[in-house]
Amino acid sequence: GTTKDRHSAPEAWDQLKLYNSAVLFDVTLLWDSWALGHLIFTMLTGAFPFPSSHTFDCRRDEINWNLLETIVQQPQAVSFVRVFLCVDFEQRLRISDTLSHPWLKAFNARKRPFKKADLPIALAAKFC
């Protein structure tokens, strides 16, 4: 497993073959959702969601949820990452639906400016 493999969605690992192009398009968008979840996890924690291993398998290896929960300490932020890093792609949140998630709705960026207090503690300490 290379570093690039670690960002791949589980179904991409299996080289999912679907015959209906509309379904294939939808599934590939969900691969992007997986990658976004991986990126957000890494941004919030400073670590990859999976252990490093040459035999990496995202279906077998456990995501380090404890690390995320310990660092972030915001249930809605953890929930936001969980809906992207869902092994079952049919349960994964689509990127187009992200603004409906309670964590992002809480920011309500159009009505009030973004504040340092809106960020998880660890992220605010790094970037603000």
PyRosetta script that sets phi, psi and omega in degrees:
from pyrosetta import init, pose_from_sequence

init()
pose = pose_from_sequence("GTTKDRHSAPEAWDQLKLYNSAVLFDVTLLWDSWALGHLIFTMLTGAFPFPSSHTFDCRRDEINWNLLETIVQQPQAVSFVRVFLCVDFEQRLRISDTLSHPWLKAFNARKRPFKKADLPIALAAKFC")
pose.set_psi(1, 123.6)
pose.set_omega(1, 176.4)
pose.set_phi(2, -91.1)
pose.set_psi(2, 172.4)
pose.set_omega(2, 177.3)
pose.set_phi(3, -59.5)
pose.set_psi(3, -40.0)
pose.set_omega(3, 179.1)
pose.set_phi(4, -59.3)
pose.set_psi(4, -38.8)
pose.set_omega(4, 179.2)
pose.set_phi(5, -60.1)
pose.set_psi(5, -32.5)
pose.set_omega(5, -177.1)
pose.set_phi(6, -66.1)
pose.set_psi(6, -22.3)
pose.set_omega(6, 179.2)
pose.set_phi(7, -88.7)
pose.set_psi(7, -10.1)
pose.set_omega(7, -175.8)
pose.set_phi(8, -76.7)
pose.set_psi(8, 140.9)
pose.set_omega(8, 176.2)
pose.set_phi(9, -68.1)
pose.set_psi(9, 153.0)
pose.set_omega(9, -178.9)
pose.set_phi(10, -55.4)
pose.set_psi(10, -41.3)
pose.set_omega(10, -177.8)
pose.set_phi(11, -72.0)
pose.set_psi(11, -24.5)
pose.set_omega(11, 175.0)
pose.set_phi(12, -70.9)
pose.set_psi(12, -33.9)
pose.set_omega(12, 177.4)
pose.set_phi(13, -60.6)
pose.set_psi(13, -38.2)
pose.set_omega(13, -179.9)
pose.set_phi(14, -79.6)
pose.set_psi(14, -0.5)
pose.set_omega(14, -176.5)
pose.set_phi(15, 50.8)
pose.set_psi(15, 56.6)
pose.set_omega(15, -177.3)
pose.set_phi(16, -52.0)
pose.set_psi(16, 127.1)
pose.set_omega(16, 179.2)
pose.set_phi(17, -113.7)
pose.set_psi(17, 115.6)
pose.set_omega(17, 177.1)
pose.set_phi(18, -120.5)
pose.set_psi(18, 144.7)
pose.set_omega(18, -175.1)
pose.set_phi(19, -90.6)
pose.set_psi(19, -28.0)
pose.set_omega(19, -179.2)
pose.set_phi(20, -83.3)
pose.set_psi(20, 116.4)
pose.set_omega(20, -175.1)
pose.set_phi(21, -63.1)
pose.set_psi(21, -31.8)
pose.set_omega(21, 178.3)
pose.set_phi(22, -65.9)
pose.set_psi(22, -41.5)
pose.set_omega(22, 178.5)
pose.set_phi(23, -68.1)
pose.set_psi(23, -41.8)
pose.set_omega(23, 179.1)
pose.set_phi(24, -59.6)
pose.set_psi(24, -43.2)
pose.set_omega(24, 178.8)
pose.set_phi(25, -59.9)
pose.set_psi(25, -46.1)
pose.set_omega(25, -179.9)
pose.set_phi(26, -62.1)
pose.set_psi(26, -42.4)
pose.set_omega(26, -179.2)
pose.set_phi(27, -66.5)
pose.set_psi(27, -40.4)
pose.set_omega(27, 179.9)
pose.set_phi(28, -66.8)
pose.set_psi(28, -30.7)
pose.set_omega(28, 173.9)
pose.set_phi(29, -65.4)
pose.set_psi(29, -34.2)
pose.set_omega(29, 177.9)
pose.set_phi(30, -71.0)
pose.set_psi(30, -24.9)
pose.set_omega(30, 172.5)
pose.set_phi(31, -63.9)
pose.set_psi(31, -39.0)
pose.set_omega(31, 177.1)
pose.set_phi(32, -64.1)
pose.set_psi(32, -36.3)
pose.set_omega(32, 176.9)
pose.set_phi(33, -61.2)
pose.set_psi(33, -42.6)
pose.set_omega(33, 177.8)
pose.set_phi(34, -59.5)
pose.set_psi(34, -47.2)
pose.set_omega(34, -178.8)
pose.set_phi(35, -62.6)
pose.set_psi(35, -38.8)
pose.set_omega(35, 177.9)
pose.set_phi(36, -63.8)
pose.set_psi(36, -42.8)
pose.set_omega(36, 177.1)
pose.set_phi(37, -60.1)
pose.set_psi(37, -41.7)
pose.set_omega(37, 178.3)
pose.set_phi(38, -61.6)
pose.set_psi(38, -45.0)
pose.set_omega(38, -179.3)
pose.set_phi(39, -64.4)
pose.set_psi(39, -45.3)
pose.set_omega(39, -179.1)
pose.set_phi(40, -64.9)
pose.set_psi(40, -42.5)
pose.set_omega(40, 176.9)
pose.set_phi(41, -56.0)
pose.set_psi(41, -47.3)
pose.set_omega(41, -177.9)
pose.set_phi(42, -65.5)
pose.set_psi(42, -40.1)
pose.set_omega(42, 178.8)
pose.set_phi(43, -64.8)
pose.set_psi(43, -39.8)
pose.set_omega(43, -176.9)
pose.set_phi(44, -76.2)
pose.set_psi(44, -30.1)
pose.set_omega(44, -174.3)
pose.set_phi(45, -109.8)
pose.set_psi(45, -23.0)
pose.set_omega(45, -173.6)
pose.set_phi(46, 78.6)
pose.set_psi(46, 12.8)
pose.set_omega(46, -178.4)
pose.set_phi(47, -138.1)
pose.set_psi(47, 159.8)
pose.set_omega(47, 174.9)
pose.set_phi(48, -76.6)
pose.set_psi(48, 151.1)
pose.set_omega(48, -178.8)
pose.set_phi(49, -69.5)
pose.set_psi(49, -21.9)
pose.set_omega(49, -176.7)
pose.set_phi(50, -113.8)
pose.set_psi(50, 154.8)
pose.set_omega(50, 175.9)
pose.set_phi(51, -66.3)
pose.set_psi(51, 151.7)
pose.set_omega(51, 177.5)
pose.set_phi(52, -80.3)
pose.set_psi(52, 134.1)
pose.set_omega(52, -177.1)
pose.set_phi(53, -163.3)
pose.set_psi(53, 147.0)
pose.set_omega(53, 176.4)
pose.set_phi(54, -77.8)
pose.set_psi(54, -13.8)
pose.set_omega(54, 179.4)
pose.set_phi(55, -112.9)
pose.set_psi(55, 40.2)
pose.set_omega(55, -177.5)
pose.set_phi(56, -56.8)
pose.set_psi(56, 134.3)
pose.set_omega(56, 176.1)
pose.set_phi(57, -144.6)
pose.set_psi(57, 109.7)
pose.set_omega(57, -174.1)
pose.set_phi(58, -68.1)
pose.set_psi(58, -15.3)
pose.set_omega(58, 175.5)
pose.set_phi(59, -82.7)
pose.set_psi(59, -26.5)
pose.set_omega(59, -177.0)
pose.set_phi(60, -97.8)
pose.set_psi(60, -43.2)
pose.set_omega(60, -176.5)
pose.set_phi(61, -74.2)
pose.set_psi(61, 140.2)
pose.set_omega(61, -178.0)
pose.set_phi(62, -85.0)
pose.set_psi(62, 138.4)
pose.set_omega(62, 172.5)
pose.set_phi(63, -72.1)
pose.set_psi(63, 140.3)
pose.set_omega(63, -177.8)
pose.set_phi(64, -82.7)
pose.set_psi(64, 70.5)
pose.set_omega(64, -178.8)
pose.set_phi(65, -63.9)
pose.set_psi(65, -33.3)
pose.set_omega(65, -179.7)
pose.set_phi(66, -59.3)
pose.set_psi(66, -41.4)
pose.set_omega(66, 177.7)
pose.set_phi(67, -60.8)
pose.set_psi(67, -47.9)
pose.set_omega(67, -179.7)
pose.set_phi(68, -60.4)
pose.set_psi(68, -47.6)
pose.set_omega(68, -177.9)
pose.set_phi(69, -64.9)
pose.set_psi(69, -36.2)
pose.set_omega(69, -179.7)
pose.set_phi(70, -69.4)
pose.set_psi(70, -43.1)
pose.set_omega(70, -177.0)
pose.set_phi(71, -77.3)
pose.set_psi(71, -45.3)
pose.set_omega(71, -172.4)
pose.set_phi(72, -79.1)
pose.set_psi(72, -45.5)
pose.set_omega(72, 178.8)
pose.set_phi(73, 55.5)
pose.set_psi(73, 31.1)
pose.set_omega(73, 174.4)
pose.set_phi(74, -131.8)
pose.set_psi(74, 107.3)
pose.set_omega(74, -176.5)
pose.set_phi(75, -54.0)
pose.set_psi(75, -37.9)
pose.set_omega(75, -179.4)
pose.set_phi(76, -68.8)
pose.set_psi(76, -34.3)
pose.set_omega(76, 177.2)
pose.set_phi(77, -68.0)
pose.set_psi(77, -42.2)
pose.set_omega(77, 177.7)
pose.set_phi(78, -63.1)
pose.set_psi(78, -43.0)
pose.set_omega(78, 178.0)
pose.set_phi(79, -59.7)
pose.set_psi(79, -39.7)
pose.set_omega(79, 179.5)
pose.set_phi(80, -60.1)
pose.set_psi(80, -44.3)
pose.set_omega(80, 179.1)
pose.set_phi(81, -68.8)
pose.set_psi(81, -40.8)
pose.set_omega(81, -178.3)
pose.set_phi(82, -60.1)
pose.set_psi(82, -37.4)
pose.set_omega(82, -177.6)
pose.set_phi(83, -71.5)
pose.set_psi(83, -16.8)
pose.set_omega(83, 175.1)
pose.set_phi(84, -91.7)
pose.set_psi(84, -36.6)
pose.set_omega(84, -178.4)
pose.set_phi(85, -94.6)
pose.set_psi(85, 46.7)
pose.set_omega(85, 178.0)
pose.set_phi(86, -95.7)
pose.set_psi(86, 121.1)
pose.set_omega(86, -176.9)
pose.set_phi(87, -60.0)
pose.set_psi(87, -37.7)
pose.set_omega(87, 178.1)
pose.set_phi(88, -78.8)
pose.set_psi(88, 105.9)
pose.set_omega(88, -174.4)
pose.set_phi(89, -61.3)
pose.set_psi(89, -25.0)
pose.set_omega(89, 179.4)
pose.set_phi(90, -69.8)
pose.set_psi(90, -20.9)
pose.set_omega(90, 178.5)
pose.set_phi(91, -95.5)
pose.set_psi(91, -7.9)
pose.set_omega(91, -175.4)
pose.set_phi(92, -75.2)
pose.set_psi(92, 143.0)
pose.set_omega(92, 178.1)
pose.set_phi(93, -72.4)
pose.set_psi(93, 136.0)
pose.set_omega(93, 175.4)
pose.set_phi(94, -79.8)
pose.set_psi(94, 145.5)
pose.set_omega(94, -179.5)
pose.set_phi(95, -57.8)
pose.set_psi(95, -35.7)
pose.set_omega(95, -179.8)
pose.set_phi(96, -65.0)
pose.set_psi(96, -17.5)
pose.set_omega(96, -179.6)
pose.set_phi(97, -99.7)
pose.set_psi(97, 4.8)
pose.set_omega(97, -174.0)
pose.set_phi(98, -62.9)
pose.set_psi(98, -36.2)
pose.set_omega(98, -177.2)
pose.set_phi(99, -66.9)
pose.set_psi(99, -15.6)
pose.set_omega(99, 178.0)
pose.set_phi(100, -86.1)
pose.set_psi(100, -7.2)
pose.set_omega(100, 179.4)
pose.set_phi(101, -71.8)
pose.set_psi(101, 138.7)
pose.set_omega(101, -177.3)
pose.set_phi(102, -55.0)
pose.set_psi(102, -33.0)
pose.set_omega(102, -178.9)
pose.set_phi(103, -65.0)
pose.set_psi(103, -42.7)
pose.set_omega(103, 179.2)
pose.set_phi(104, -77.9)
pose.set_psi(104, -32.8)
pose.set_omega(104, 177.4)
pose.set_phi(105, -62.2)
pose.set_psi(105, -31.9)
pose.set_omega(105, -179.4)
pose.set_phi(106, -63.6)
pose.set_psi(106, -28.5)
pose.set_omega(106, 179.4)
pose.set_phi(107, -70.5)
pose.set_psi(107, -37.9)
pose.set_omega(107, 178.1)
pose.set_phi(108, 43.6)
pose.set_psi(108, 54.6)
pose.set_omega(108, -171.2)
pose.set_phi(109, -57.2)
pose.set_psi(109, -25.3)
pose.set_omega(109, -177.6)
pose.set_phi(110, -75.8)
pose.set_psi(110, -23.4)
pose.set_omega(110, -175.4)
pose.set_phi(111, -102.8)
pose.set_psi(111, -20.2)
pose.set_omega(111, 179.1)
pose.set_phi(112, -149.5)
pose.set_psi(112, 151.8)
pose.set_omega(112, -179.7)
pose.set_phi(113, -69.5)
pose.set_psi(113, 155.0)
pose.set_omega(113, 177.1)
pose.set_phi(114, -69.6)
pose.set_psi(114, 133.9)
pose.set_omega(114, -178.5)
pose.set_phi(115, -119.7)
pose.set_psi(115, 152.0)
pose.set_omega(115, 178.0)
pose.set_phi(116, -55.3)
pose.set_psi(116, -36.3)
pose.set_omega(116, -178.7)
pose.set_phi(117, -64.2)
pose.set_psi(117, -18.4)
pose.set_omega(117, 179.3)
pose.set_phi(118, -75.0)
pose.set_psi(118, -19.0)
pose.set_omega(118, -176.3)
pose.set_phi(119, -86.2)
pose.set_psi(119, 150.8)
pose.set_omega(119, 169.0)
pose.set_phi(120, -57.2)
pose.set_psi(120, 146.8)
pose.set_omega(120, -174.5)
pose.set_phi(121, -52.0)
pose.set_psi(121, -48.3)
pose.set_omega(121, -176.7)
pose.set_phi(122, -63.4)
pose.set_psi(122, -39.4)
pose.set_omega(122, -179.0)
pose.set_phi(123, -70.0)
pose.set_psi(123, -41.3)
pose.set_omega(123, 178.9)
pose.set_phi(124, -61.9)
pose.set_psi(124, -39.7)
pose.set_omega(124, 179.8)
pose.set_phi(125, -64.8)
pose.set_psi(125, -33.4)
pose.set_omega(125, -178.5)
pose.set_phi(126, -77.3)
pose.set_psi(126, -38.1)
pose.set_omega(126, -167.5)
pose.set_phi(127, -116.3)
pose.set_psi(127, -6.7)
pose.set_omega(127, -177.8)
pose.set_phi(128, -116.3)
pose.dump_pdb("model.pdb")
